[in-house]
């Protein structure tokens, strides 16, 4: 599987910020301040294919709130590696959806207050763990060897009771349900893949990532999500 | 005047018609336009001419509002590309036209698996558009009382709104009990234990914890009244409000640190200051309303 070749967070951080980067791992949480092109950058993320429960959602939200309060305007890089939301009853009891909404809202507030917020899927991004991180940043990029999905095709076949062969065949031409980082690029959910010089890619992202949500238009232009932008426009124009 | 009508048992469009002022709902992209999901068609799955959500403008107590209602009877209210774009479009239009409120009758299992990638991105687009509307001072009110509950990405979206109204039969959560049971076994979450499901995700629990702002009976008229009462509920998001939210959620997490699996809902309510927490399951909505700690 892709796990074999995905990049370790420390390798990535070293490539981006040098071996003396100040990022630290605490359990599944990554955080710290990096220096990039002589400018401080807040880095917040997860590793170990983290399962995002209430505790880890709050830990990330805390780091975003601290960046807003202590370092107004400092760019924030979200490093994403998650297996999705934690599937535990206790988390549901405690309101995991509220904790994840809270995390998403801290990121949203950071954007509104002028922080540039970038997501980077460096390993894997699944479902609920992705909605309230990279997908609510200004833009989300990914490494080519990353994996993004909601559900693998065999599991999807079981749940939807559709033949696996049909799903596998259709997934060749339609990116809307099958796993794959390229599918997310085609749909506009991922802005671009970082190939080659990672420092150049981060520099470009900090400079070029749009501040408004252009993903539906990107998906239409790239042919992977042909309807979303047009439907939004039809709603805006409807008599 | 009004005969009791169960909100949970109403189809989405009927719900919508009865929540807003009579005859005031004007639908955008109605079923006559036959805007269906091409992805369902490609899979040979039946589609719907509204892709499972009705959107438009209306008046509520005479004031202009934008409204949306998800139809739980179609794909469990699952969010696909078109469905999600209709919701996002409504919110973008609200940002442009500034109605007095946006009222979302949410009923959804979350992302529609048949077009899961598109649905996942769409939910995040809805989130961003909703928070734009909220930041503009237009309150977004989410009503939850459908038989399918409000789960997955829509459970997150609901908690991004200014105000959440639930009935006691409504459910609000992230992952469904069946998914958790399939993942970690029946000892983790017995999806057939209805009392446990309701203690964990139901309207009474969400009311006692403050996860919903109003608790109503399973009655369309009660939801209408609560929606009207929410018209001026704009609650701007600031660093201060998010710090307060953070403190609340962190304190809640700490409350159960030493509690085992058994009866943790009752322990949580009790530690939140609810008197008679053990009796919550037997109490009706009126009695519950009086129980919430200040």
Interface residues (C-beta under 8 A of the other chain):
Chain A: X54 X55 X58 X61 X62 X65 X68 X69 X85 X87 X88 X89 X90 X91 X92 X93 X94 X95 X96 X97 X98 X99 X100 X101 X102 X104 X105 X106 X108 X109 X112 X113 X127 X128 X130 X131 X132 X135 X136 X148 X149 X150 X151 X156 X159 X160 X162 X166 X167 X170 X174 X175 X176 X177 X178 X183 X184 X187 X188 X189 X213 X215 X216 X219 X225 X227 X228 X229 X231 X232 X233 X234 X235 X236 X238
Chain B: X28 X29 X35 X38 X39 X42 X43 X44 X45 X55 X81 X82 X84 X85 X86 X88 X89 X90 X92 X93 X96 X111 X113 X114 X115 X116 X117 X118 X119 X120 X121 X122 X123 X124 X125 X127 X128 X129 X131 X135 X152 X153 X155 X156 X157 X158 X159 X160 X172 X173 X174 X175 X177 X179 X180 X183 X184 X188 X189 X199 X200 X201 X205 X206 X209 X211 X237 X238 X239 X242 X243 X245 X246 X249 X250 X252 X253 X256 X261 X264 X265 X268
